[in-house]
């Protein structure tokens, strides 16, 4: 294995990194409240600095589905933001929560964003910032301590893990539009 490159530029410790599913792009997150987009498509690696959070950025990921020109970031400032790669000055959507955000994930099929929190909750949003619901957190069904990460196995399979040393498997079904169900 050969060492290829060294990326520098953050002012504090890094907390997360991820790569784009189809393009030669990577993102790094830091305690310096920023995350950076690195472009490896040319020999000179350009970088874009996102400055939309006010606390440690804990994760930033690219959707695997049709919205691959977007980037979703989460932070200890209790927000998740959706960004367009072509216009990085302001987020397309901001999801405000009541607890710091940990390692979020996006369903590769439905685009549902699963947001794990320090307060034992996992909230579900779409990429437009609409809240879809949350996973139960009572003693029989949910986590007993901080939920640290989420990951999707397919369109409805979601796994969560946390400080309680437990991995929980969930089946997340989207509610159908009431008009489609025949409701008003």
N, CA, C and O of each residue as an XYZ file, in Angstrom:
736
protein
N       0.837     -1.161      0.000
C       0.000      0.000      0.000
C       0.895      1.240      0.000
O       1.866      1.299      0.754
N       0.583      2.217     -0.826
C       1.386      3.424     -0.935
C       0.646      4.620     -0.367
O      -0.565      4.753     -0.541
N       1.373      5.477      0.306
C       0.830      6.738      0.787
C       0.625      7.638     -0.414
O       1.531      7.779     -1.235
N      -0.542      8.252     -0.539
C      -0.873      9.004     -1.729
C      -0.835     10.514     -1.534
O      -0.271     11.223     -2.368
N      -1.415     11.017     -0.464
C      -1.544     12.458     -0.324
C      -1.787     12.820      1.130
O      -2.209     11.980      1.925
N      -1.525     14.056      1.472
C      -1.777     14.566      2.818
C      -2.574     15.856      2.686
O      -2.119     16.813      2.059
N      -3.744     15.880      3.269
C      -4.602     17.055      3.214
C      -4.517     17.795      4.540
O      -4.664     17.197      5.606
N      -4.281     19.083      4.467
C      -4.214     19.891      5.683
C      -5.043     21.150      5.492
O      -5.370     21.529      4.367
N      -5.376     21.790      6.599
C      -6.109     23.044      6.495
C      -7.016     23.330      7.679
O      -7.276     24.494      7.984
N      -7.502     22.298      8.352
C      -8.352     22.524      9.523
C      -7.525     23.080     10.675
O      -6.328     22.810     10.781
N      -8.170     23.857     11.534
C      -7.494     24.473     12.677
C      -7.538     23.622     13.938
O      -6.780     23.867     14.876
N      -8.424     22.617     13.971
C      -8.521     21.746     15.144
C      -8.665     20.295     14.691
O      -8.599     19.995     13.499
N      -8.864     19.398     15.662
C      -8.927     17.966     15.375
C     -10.048     17.638     14.389
O     -11.095     18.285     14.365
N      -9.792     16.612     13.579
C     -10.805     16.118     12.649
C     -11.708     15.126     13.368
O     -11.263     14.380     14.239
N     -12.984     15.128     12.991
C     -13.963     14.256     13.637
C     -14.558     13.218     12.702
O     -15.119     12.225     13.165
N     -14.447     13.430     11.375
C     -15.117     12.533     10.441
C     -14.589     12.803      9.039
O     -14.145     13.911      8.738
N     -14.639     11.780      8.178
C     -14.366     11.975      6.758
C     -15.237     11.014      5.962
O     -15.601      9.941      6.445
N     -15.565     11.409      4.742
C     -16.401     10.577      3.872
C     -16.053     10.891      2.422
O     -15.526     11.959      2.113
N     -16.357      9.946      1.543
C     -16.113     10.159      0.115
C     -17.434     10.143     -0.644
O     -18.428      9.577     -0.190
N     -17.416     10.775     -1.801
C     -18.589     10.815     -2.676
C     -18.772      9.437     -3.310
O     -17.780      8.781     -3.626
N     -20.018      8.976     -3.506
C     -20.226      7.628     -4.047
C     -19.789      7.443     -5.500
O     -19.485      6.320     -5.902
N     -19.750      8.515     -6.301
C     -19.413      8.344     -7.712
C     -18.337      9.303     -8.218
O     -17.739      9.043     -9.263
N     -18.073     10.389     -7.519
C     -17.089     11.368     -7.970
C     -15.860     11.336     -7.070
O     -15.897     10.798     -5.963
N     -14.781     11.915     -7.558
C     -13.545     11.956     -6.768
C     -13.568     13.167     -5.833
O     -12.788     14.107     -5.988
N     -14.482     13.121     -4.863
C     -14.644     14.170     -3.865
C     -14.598     13.542     -2.483
O     -15.004     12.395     -2.297
N     -14.102     14.298     -1.519
C     -14.110     13.854     -0.125
C     -14.484     15.040      0.749
O     -14.317     16.195      0.358
N     -14.991     14.738      1.937
C     -15.337     15.783      2.893
C     -14.707     15.427      4.237
O     -14.696     14.265      4.643
N     -14.181     16.447      4.922
C     -13.627     16.263      6.262
C     -14.342     17.209      7.220
O     -14.693     18.331      6.854
N     -14.555     16.743      8.457
C     -15.250     17.528      9.482
C     -14.299     17.774     10.637
O     -13.366     17.004     10.868
N     -14.549     18.870     11.366
C     -13.594     19.237     12.404
C     -14.247     19.897     13.611
O     -15.382     20.372     13.558
N     -13.490     19.906     14.691
C     -13.899     20.635     15.891
C     -13.817     22.143     15.682
O     -14.303     22.902     16.521
N     -13.209     22.600     14.572
C     -13.093     24.037     14.302
C     -14.382     24.646     13.742
O     -14.363     25.782     13.270
N     -15.488     23.920     13.785
C     -16.844     24.307     13.340
C     -16.997     24.341     11.826
O     -18.011     24.827     11.325
N     -16.015     23.838     11.088
C     -16.118     23.817      9.630
C     -16.058     22.390      9.116
O     -15.662     21.465      9.825
N     -16.463     22.238      7.858
C     -16.164     21.019      7.121
C     -15.694     21.440      5.749
O     -16.092     22.486      5.237
N     -14.846     20.621      5.158
C     -14.188     20.984      3.907
C     -14.453     19.941      2.832
O     -14.430     18.736      3.084
N     -14.702     20.435      1.638
C     -14.910     19.593      0.466
C     -13.620     19.602     -0.344
O     -13.146     20.656     -0.767
N     -13.063     18.420     -0.553
C     -11.806     18.259     -1.287
C     -12.106     17.645     -2.649
O     -12.817     16.644     -2.743
N     -11.562     18.250     -3.703
C     -11.805     17.806     -5.079
C     -10.536     17.155     -5.624
O      -9.509     17.817     -5.772
N     -10.610     15.857     -5.921
C      -9.464     15.099     -6.429
C      -9.555     14.849     -7.934
O      -8.816     14.020     -8.465
N     -10.448     15.552     -8.625
C     -10.623     15.321    -10.060
C      -9.493     15.935    -10.876
O      -9.301     15.573    -12.037
N      -8.740     16.864    -10.278
C      -7.598     17.467    -10.954
C      -6.362     17.297    -10.077
O      -6.473     16.963     -8.898
N      -5.190     17.527    -10.652
C      -3.953     17.304     -9.898
C      -3.800     18.286     -8.736
O      -3.199     17.941     -7.718
N      -4.328     19.496     -8.868
C      -4.325     20.457     -7.760
C      -5.637     20.265     -7.011
O      -6.712     20.511     -7.560
N      -5.551     19.824     -5.760
C      -6.747     19.510     -4.974
C      -7.359     20.788     -4.421
O      -6.859     21.370     -3.459
N      -8.452     21.212     -5.048
C      -9.116     22.409     -4.549
C      -9.921     22.067     -3.306
O     -10.267     20.910     -3.068
N     -10.207     23.077     -2.532
C     -10.946     22.868     -1.298
C     -11.974     23.986     -1.135
O     -11.705     25.147     -1.444
N     -13.139     23.618     -0.651
C     -14.173     24.583     -0.298
C     -14.446     24.427      1.190
O     -14.615     23.313      1.684
N     -14.487     25.540      1.896
C     -14.712     25.512      3.334
C     -16.156     25.910      3.613
O     -16.600     26.988      3.219
N     -16.887     25.027      4.297
C     -18.264     25.309      4.698
C     -18.233     25.838      6.127
O     -17.643     25.215      7.010
N     -18.870     26.992      6.357
C     -18.845     27.612      7.673
C     -20.253     27.862      8.195
O     -20.554     28.975      8.627
N     -21.107     26.871      8.168
C     -22.494     27.068      8.567
C     -22.841     26.606      9.962
O     -23.985     26.766     10.386
N     -21.890     26.036     10.698
C     -22.169     25.539     12.044
C     -21.438     26.382     13.088
O     -20.468     27.072     12.776
N     -21.918     26.317     14.331
C     -21.324     27.100     15.414
C     -20.640     26.232     16.468
O     -20.181     26.748     17.487
N     -20.568     24.933     16.239
C     -19.905     24.011     17.164
C     -19.292     22.878     16.335
O     -19.405     22.881     15.110
N     -18.658     21.930     16.977
C     -17.993     20.811     16.311
C     -18.888     20.168     15.259
O     -20.034     19.818     15.543
N     -18.364     20.011     14.038
C     -19.088     19.296     12.982
C     -18.766     17.816     13.154
O     -17.607     17.410     13.064
N     -19.799     17.013     13.402
C     -19.604     15.603     13.739
C     -19.683     14.675     12.540
O     -19.110     13.586     12.568
N     -20.384     15.085     11.484
C     -20.445     14.254     10.284
C     -20.932     15.073      9.103
O     -21.647     16.062      9.264
N     -20.535     14.644      7.920
C     -21.012     15.220      6.662
C     -20.955     14.104      5.631
O     -19.928     13.444      5.474
N     -22.053     13.900      4.935
C     -22.120     12.788      3.984
C     -22.841     13.202      2.710
O     -23.629     14.148      2.689
N     -22.545     12.462      1.656
C     -23.188     12.648      0.366
C     -24.315     11.628      0.237
O     -24.125     10.461      0.581
N     -25.481     12.042     -0.250
C     -26.528     11.047     -0.529
C     -26.083     10.104     -1.645
O     -25.367     10.516     -2.558
N     -26.501      8.853     -1.573
C     -26.172      7.873     -2.617
C     -27.227      7.837     -3.709
O     -27.005      7.256     -4.772
N     -28.378      8.455     -3.453
C     -29.480      8.389     -4.417
C     -29.402      9.555     -5.392
O     -28.307     10.047     -5.663
N     -30.514     10.003     -5.921
C     -30.580     11.002     -6.969
C     -30.063     12.380     -6.616
O     -29.806     13.176     -7.519
N     -29.899     12.696     -5.347
C     -29.454     14.025     -4.935
C     -27.957     14.058     -4.666
O     -27.534     14.560     -3.625
N     -27.149     13.536     -5.580
C     -25.710     13.435     -5.362
C     -24.998     14.773     -5.481
O     -23.797     14.850     -5.221
N     -25.709     15.833     -5.868
C     -25.101     17.156     -5.899
C     -25.324     17.879     -4.573
O     -25.164     19.096     -4.480
N     -25.697     17.110     -3.549
C     -25.932     17.676     -2.219
C     -24.974     17.072     -1.204
O     -24.326     16.054     -1.449
N     -24.908     17.734     -0.062
C     -24.084     17.304      1.051
C     -24.863     17.607      2.320
O     -25.445     18.684      2.445
N     -24.883     16.676      3.262
C     -25.628     16.848      4.508
C     -24.630     16.844      5.659
O     -23.806     15.937      5.772
N     -24.706     17.866      6.516
C     -23.786     17.981      7.649
C     -24.562     18.028      8.960
O     -25.686     18.525      9.015
N     -23.943     17.502     10.012
C     -24.531     17.540     11.346
C     -23.488     18.001     12.344
O     -22.291     17.792     12.142
N     -23.948     18.641     13.440
C     -22.987     19.218     14.374
C     -23.492     19.202     15.810
O     -24.663     18.939     16.087
N     -22.568     19.491     16.702
C     -22.908     19.613     18.119
C     -23.742     20.859     18.406
O     -24.237     21.021     19.521
N     -23.906     21.744     17.417
C     -24.763     22.918     17.602
C     -26.248     22.577     17.473
O     -27.098     23.467     17.460
N     -26.553     21.276     17.378
C     -27.926     20.753     17.339
C     -28.633     21.012     16.013
O     -29.860     21.093     15.964
N     -27.854     21.143     14.937
C     -28.459     21.329     13.624
C     -27.904     20.328     12.621
O     -26.782     19.837     12.746
N     -28.735     20.046     11.618
C     -28.336     19.289     10.432
C     -28.665     20.190      9.257
O     -29.749     20.770      9.202
N     -27.735     20.312      8.314
C     -27.937     21.213      7.183
C     -27.713     20.472      5.874
O     -26.829     19.622      5.760
N     -28.537     20.815      4.888
C     -28.426     20.252      3.545
C     -27.859     21.340      2.645
O     -28.385     22.452      2.590
N     -26.791     21.013      1.947
C     -26.079     21.967      1.099
C     -26.103     21.503     -0.349
O     -26.129     20.303     -0.620
N     -26.094     22.445     -1.273
C     -25.927     22.130     -2.688
C     -24.462     22.373     -3.033
O     -23.908     23.415     -2.684
N     -23.837     21.428     -3.710
C     -22.407     21.534     -4.002
C     -22.070     22.721     -4.900
O     -20.950     23.229     -4.854
N     -23.019     23.167     -5.712
C     -22.761     24.287     -6.616
C     -22.971     25.650     -5.960
O     -22.493     26.662     -6.471
N     -23.683     25.685     -4.831
C     -23.936     26.939     -4.118
C     -23.749     26.676     -2.632
O     -24.690     26.297     -1.935
N     -22.540     26.878     -2.160
C     -22.207     26.465     -0.799
C     -22.259     27.603      0.208
O     -21.806     27.442      1.341
N     -22.799     28.741     -0.181
C     -22.830     29.886      0.735
C     -23.871     29.741      1.828
O     -23.632     30.132      2.970
N     -25.015     29.187      1.490
C     -26.066     29.012      2.500
C     -26.756     27.674      2.270
O     -26.876     27.223      1.130
N     -27.210     27.035      3.350
C     -27.833     25.715      3.209
C     -29.202     25.787      2.542
O     -29.912     26.786      2.652
N     -29.559     24.705      1.845
C     -30.892     24.584      1.256
C     -31.944     24.356      2.333
O     -33.075     24.829      2.218
N     -31.566     23.631      3.378
C     -32.488     23.322      4.476
C     -31.694     23.212      5.769
O     -30.543     22.777      5.773
N     -32.326     23.612      6.860
C     -31.736     23.470      8.190
C     -32.730     22.754      9.085
O     -33.886     23.164      9.193
N     -32.282     21.692      9.723
C     -33.105     20.933     10.661
C     -32.589     21.217     12.062
O     -31.463     20.851     12.397
N     -33.400     21.861     12.874
C     -33.013     22.193     14.247
C     -33.528     21.113     15.186
O     -34.678     20.685     15.086
N     -32.672     20.679     16.091
C     -33.052     19.646     17.048
C     -32.723     20.133     18.459
O     -32.193     21.230     18.634
N     -33.036     19.319     19.454
C     -32.810     19.733     20.842
C     -31.628     19.018     21.493
O     -31.486     19.049     22.715
N     -30.784     18.379     20.693
C     -29.646     17.651     21.236
C     -28.529     17.602     20.190
O     -28.812     17.630     18.993
N     -27.262     17.530     20.624
C     -26.166     17.418     19.660
C     -26.350     16.236     18.704
O     -26.915     15.204     19.066
N     -25.860     16.413     17.483
C     -26.009     15.425     16.411
C     -24.739     14.586     16.327
O     -23.631     15.119     16.389
N     -24.902     13.274     16.185
C     -23.763     12.362     16.056
C     -23.639     11.886     14.606
O     -23.934     12.671     13.705
N     -23.221     10.643     14.330
C     -22.950     10.166     12.968
C     -24.243      9.851     12.219
O     -24.806      8.765     12.357
N     -24.696     10.805     11.434
C     -25.953     10.624     10.704
C     -25.748      9.752      9.476
O     -24.617      9.490      9.067
N     -26.862      9.303      8.892
C     -26.804      8.502      7.668
C     -28.015      8.826      6.805
O     -29.018      9.352      7.286
N     -27.902      8.500      5.516
C     -28.981      8.757      4.562
C     -29.322      7.456      3.859
O     -28.433      6.756      3.375
N     -30.612      7.130      3.803
C     -31.040      5.925      3.100
C     -30.665      6.041      1.625
O     -30.971      7.056      0.999
N     -30.012      5.028      1.054
C     -29.626      5.093     -0.353
C     -30.814      5.014     -1.302
O     -30.688      5.359     -2.477
N     -31.957      4.568     -0.811
C     -33.134      4.415     -1.668
C     -34.139      5.545     -1.462
O     -34.576      6.168     -2.429
N     -34.507      5.811     -0.215
C     -35.566      6.786      0.068
C     -35.046      8.189      0.337
O     -35.814      9.147      0.265
N     -33.759      8.335      0.645
C     -33.218      9.645      0.979
C     -33.573     10.112      2.381
O     -33.369     11.283      2.703
N     -34.098      9.233      3.221
C     -34.414      9.605      4.601
C     -33.113      9.779      5.382
O     -32.223      8.930      5.330
N     -33.021     10.894      6.105
C     -31.852     11.178      6.932
C     -32.148     10.695      8.349
O     -33.123     11.130      8.961
N     -31.316      9.800      8.872
C     -31.447      9.304     10.247
C     -30.420     10.038     11.104
O     -29.217      9.962     10.856
N     -30.914     10.752     12.119
C     -30.067     11.617     12.931
C     -30.001     11.095     14.363
O     -30.988     11.194     15.092
N     -28.858     10.538     14.786
C     -28.707     10.065     16.166
C     -28.289     11.211     17.093
O     -27.533     12.102     16.706
N     -28.801     11.164     18.321
C     -28.573     12.265     19.262
C     -28.010     11.795     20.594
O     -28.083     10.617     20.944
N     -27.449     12.748     21.323
C     -26.966     12.490     22.677
C     -28.105     12.143     23.635
O     -27.879     11.445     24.624
N     -29.328     12.617     23.360
C     -30.456     12.397     24.269
C     -31.190     11.073     24.018
O     -32.349     10.930     24.408
N     -30.530     10.112     23.376
C     -31.045      8.767     23.102
C     -32.043      8.710     21.946
O     -32.551      7.631     21.641
N     -32.332      9.807     21.308
C     -33.300      9.803     20.216
C     -32.622      9.634     18.860
O     -31.448      9.959     18.683
N     -33.399      9.113     17.906
C     -33.023      9.099     16.494
C     -34.191      9.729     15.757
O     -35.300      9.195     15.762
N     -33.939     10.862     15.125
C     -34.987     11.562     14.381
C     -34.806     11.288     12.893
O     -33.694     11.067     12.413
N     -35.925     11.307     12.176
C     -35.932     11.040     10.742
C     -36.448     12.268     10.003
O     -37.500     12.810     10.342
N     -35.700     12.704      8.988
C     -36.065     13.853      8.167
C     -35.883     13.478      6.702
O     -35.177     12.522      6.381
N     -36.529     14.245      5.807
C     -36.208     14.101      4.392
C     -35.175     15.170      4.030
O     -34.831     16.008      4.863
N     -34.685     15.144      2.800
C     -33.632     16.074      2.386
C     -34.121     17.503      2.208
O     -33.313     18.408      1.999
N     -35.436     17.723      2.286
C     -35.985     19.076      2.241
C     -36.100     19.679      3.630
O     -36.488     20.839      3.772
N     -35.766     18.902      4.663
C     -35.839     19.392      6.029
C     -37.145     19.104      6.733
O     -37.374     19.605      7.834
N     -38.011     18.305      6.122
C     -39.290     17.958      6.730
C     -39.098     16.819      7.722
O     -38.516     15.785      7.396
N     -39.596     17.026      8.936
C     -39.487     15.978      9.959
C     -40.484     14.869      9.653
O     -41.676     15.122      9.477
N     -39.984     13.639      9.591
C     -40.822     12.482      9.283
C     -41.201     11.700     10.530
O     -42.184     10.958     10.513
N     -40.447     11.848     11.606
C     -40.747     11.119     12.833
C     -39.492     10.853     13.624
O     -38.440     11.439     13.366
N     -39.611      9.952     14.604
C     -38.464      9.540     15.404
C     -38.654      8.102     15.837
O     -39.773      7.591     15.882
N     -37.556      7.463     16.152
C     -37.615      6.092     16.641
C     -37.968      6.112     18.123
O     -37.642      7.074     18.820
N     -38.631      5.064     18.618
C     -38.979      5.023     20.049
C     -37.725      5.054     20.918
O     -36.667      4.559     20.530
N     -37.867      5.645     22.099
C     -36.731      5.631     23.021
C     -37.147      5.178     24.420
O     -36.476      5.488     25.405
N     -38.255      4.446     24.501
C     -38.637      3.924     25.817
C     -37.710      2.774     26.196
O     -36.931      2.304     25.366
N     -37.788      2.327     27.424
C     -36.836      1.336     27.934
C     -36.897     -0.006     27.222
O     -35.904     -0.734     27.213
N     -38.010     -0.351     26.636
C     -38.116     -1.663     25.979
C     -37.673     -1.647     24.525
O     -37.221     -2.670     24.010
N     -37.792     -0.510     23.854
C     -37.510     -0.490     22.421
C     -36.274      0.307     22.025
O     -35.610     -0.057     21.054
N     -35.942      1.370     22.732
C     -34.873      2.248     22.286
C     -33.586      2.085     23.061
O     -33.434      1.174     23.875
N     -32.668      2.985     22.789
C     -31.372      2.984     23.467
C     -31.499      3.567     24.870
O     -32.373      4.391     25.138
N     -30.615      3.127     25.755
C     -30.611      3.595     27.140
C     -29.611      4.726     27.358
O     -29.646      5.400     28.388
N     -28.726      4.932     26.395
C     -27.715      5.991     26.499
C     -27.574      6.673     25.142
O     -28.380      6.439     24.242
N     -26.566      7.505     24.994
C     -26.326      8.261     23.765
C     -26.353      7.339     22.543
O     -25.774      6.253     22.568
N     -27.028      7.776     21.475
C     -27.001      7.055     20.197
C     -25.881      7.692     19.369
O     -25.944      8.875     19.035
N     -24.869      6.907     19.044
C     -23.675      7.465     18.409
C     -23.689      7.426     16.886
O     -23.075      8.278     16.243
N     -24.386      6.442     16.293
C     -24.324      6.316     14.837
C     -25.538      5.578     14.297
O     -26.197      4.814     15.002
N     -25.814      5.833     13.016
C     -26.868      5.129     12.288
C     -26.312      4.705     10.936
O     -25.397      5.335     10.405
N     -26.876      3.628     10.382
C     -26.526      3.219      9.020
C     -27.705      2.462      8.427
O     -28.432      1.770      9.139
N     -27.886      2.597      7.131
C     -28.990      1.942      6.422
C     -28.480      0.688      5.725
O     -27.378      0.683      5.178
N     -29.283     -0.381      5.744
C     -28.918     -1.596      5.017
C     -29.622     -1.661      3.667
O     -29.096     -2.245      2.720
N     -30.783     -1.077      3.575
C     -31.548     -1.023      2.324
C     -32.566      0.099      2.464
O     -32.346      1.031      3.238
N     -33.668      0.032      1.737
C     -34.618      1.140      1.790
C     -35.331      1.279      3.131
O     -35.702      2.396      3.494
N     -35.538      0.208      3.880
C     -36.249      0.312      5.158
C     -35.439     -0.164      6.351
O     -35.853      0.065      7.488
N     -34.308     -0.812      6.144
C     -33.512     -1.348      7.249
C     -32.548     -0.319      7.809
O     -31.664      0.161      7.099
N     -32.715      0.021      9.080
C     -31.864      1.002      9.743
C     -31.253      0.371     10.989
O     -31.951     -0.268     11.777
N     -29.948      0.554     11.162
C     -29.259      0.080     12.358
C     -28.775      1.287     13.150
O     -28.277      2.260     12.585
N     -28.933      1.204     14.485
C     -28.463      2.259     15.371
C     -27.587      1.639     16.451
O     -27.798      0.493     16.849
N     -26.606      2.397     16.922
C     -25.757      1.909     18.012
C     -25.415      3.065     18.933
O     -25.542      4.234     18.568
N     -24.975      2.711     20.145
C     -24.687      3.776     21.088
C     -23.840      3.345     22.256
O     -23.265      2.256     22.271
N     -23.775      4.234     23.243
C     -22.970      4.001     24.435
C     -23.517      2.878     25.305
O     -22.840      2.440     26.235
N     -24.729      2.401     25.025
C     -25.288      1.281     25.799
C     -24.775     -0.068     25.299
O     -25.218     -1.113     25.775
N     -23.833     -0.054     24.332
C     -23.194     -1.255     23.773
C     -24.179     -2.157     23.032
O     -24.005     -3.375     22.998
N     -25.200     -1.564     22.447
C     -26.244     -2.322     21.764
C     -26.399     -1.797     20.341
O     -26.344     -0.591     20.103
N     -26.595     -2.720     19.395
C     -26.987     -2.365     18.031
C     -28.444     -2.770     17.877
O     -28.803     -3.924     18.112
N     -29.282     -1.819     17.482
C     -30.702     -2.106     17.282
C     -31.017     -2.061     15.795
O     -30.534     -1.185     15.078
N     -31.835     -3.012     15.332
C     -32.280     -3.050     13.938
C     -33.719     -2.562     13.883
O     -34.562     -2.997     14.668
N     -33.995     -1.655     12.951
C     -35.318     -1.060     12.810
C     -35.803     -1.246     11.378
O     -35.004     -1.281     10.442
N     -37.099     -1.362     11.219
C     -37.719     -1.323      9.899
C     -38.459      0.006      9.806
O     -39.462      0.213     10.489
N     -37.962      0.902      8.962
C     -38.516      2.246      8.850
C     -39.382      2.309      7.602
O     -38.879      2.261      6.479
N     -40.672      2.416      7.808
C     -41.613      2.513      6.702
C     -42.098      3.945      6.597
O     -42.520      4.532      7.593
N     -42.042      4.513      5.399
C     -42.523      5.872      5.195
C     -44.035      5.889      5.229
O     -44.691      4.997      4.691
N     -44.594      6.928      5.876
C     -46.039      7.121      5.834
C     -46.415      7.581      4.444
O     -45.756      8.442      3.861
N     -47.466      7.007      3.923
C     -47.930      7.425      2.610
C     -48.708      8.721      2.751
O     -49.280      9.003      3.803
N     -48.724      9.503      1.687
C     -49.486     10.738      1.662
C     -50.956     10.411      1.912
O     -51.493      9.462      1.341
N     -51.601     11.198      2.765
C     -52.999     10.927      3.115
C     -53.900     10.927      1.887
O     -54.866     10.167      1.827
N     -53.594     11.767      0.917
C     -54.401     11.795     -0.300
C     -54.301     10.471     -1.049
O     -55.277     10.017     -1.647
N     -53.122      9.853     -1.017
C     -52.961      8.562     -1.673
C     -53.697      7.471     -0.916
O     -54.141      6.488     -1.510
N     -53.828      7.643      0.405
C     -54.537      6.660      1.217
C     -56.043      6.851      1.164
O     -56.794      6.051      1.723
N     -56.479      7.897      0.501
C     -57.901      8.181      0.436
C     -58.352      9.139      1.519
O     -59.542      9.442      1.607
N     -57.436      9.628      2.350
C     -57.784     10.576      3.403
C     -57.752     11.992      2.888
O     -57.362     12.251      1.749
N     -58.166     12.903      3.739
C     -58.185     14.321      3.359
C     -56.912     15.006      3.752
O     -56.754     16.203      3.509
